[in-house]
């Protein structure tokens, strides 16, 4: 699925959850920065303090 999400500059208090492909998850595991994720999302950059990669199994109790 590929669609554009417009996020307002002043948006806060929202948590967005994205499912990474196995390929991108592997690349991210080997990277020191979120640059590969920024490229995949089509944005110039992402602050490392705004990105958390978490195994999907940890979300099971949340019933997402």
N, C-alpha and C positions, 0 to 999 in steps of 0.2 A: 504494500500500500504506500502510495506516495501522494501527499497533499501538503499544501502550504498552511502553516499555522502562524498567524500574526499575533505576536505577544506585545502588548503595550509597554512602552519604556518604563512607565511608572507602576507596573504591576508588581505586587508583592503578596506574600501569604499564600501563594499557590504552589503546590508540588506537582510537577509533571513527570509522569513515568513513561519511559520508552523502552520497548523490547529491542535489544541489540541482536543482530544476526550472529551466528557462531563465529563467522569470519571477523566481524568488527570487535566482538568480545575478546577474541584472541589477540588482535592488534592492540586493543586497549590494555590488555594485561601485560603486554611487552613494552608499553609506552610510559614515559615519565611525565607526559603532559596530556591534557584532553584534546590536543590538536587533531588527532584522527577522528574523534567524535564531532568536533566543530566542522571539519570538512564534510563528514557524512550528513550533518544537519544543514549544511549550506550556509554557515555563519562564519564571519571572519575569525572569531576567537571565542573561547569560553574560559572563564576563570576557574581554576582548579578547585577553589573553595565553593563553587556552585555546582559541582558535579560529584555524584557518588555512584559508583558501579556496585550493584548488589545482586547476588544470585537470586533468581526468580523464586526459588524455594523459600526464601526468607519472607516473601510476601504472602505465602499461603494462609497464615492466620488472619490476614486482612480481607481475604475473600475478594480480591480485585478481579 
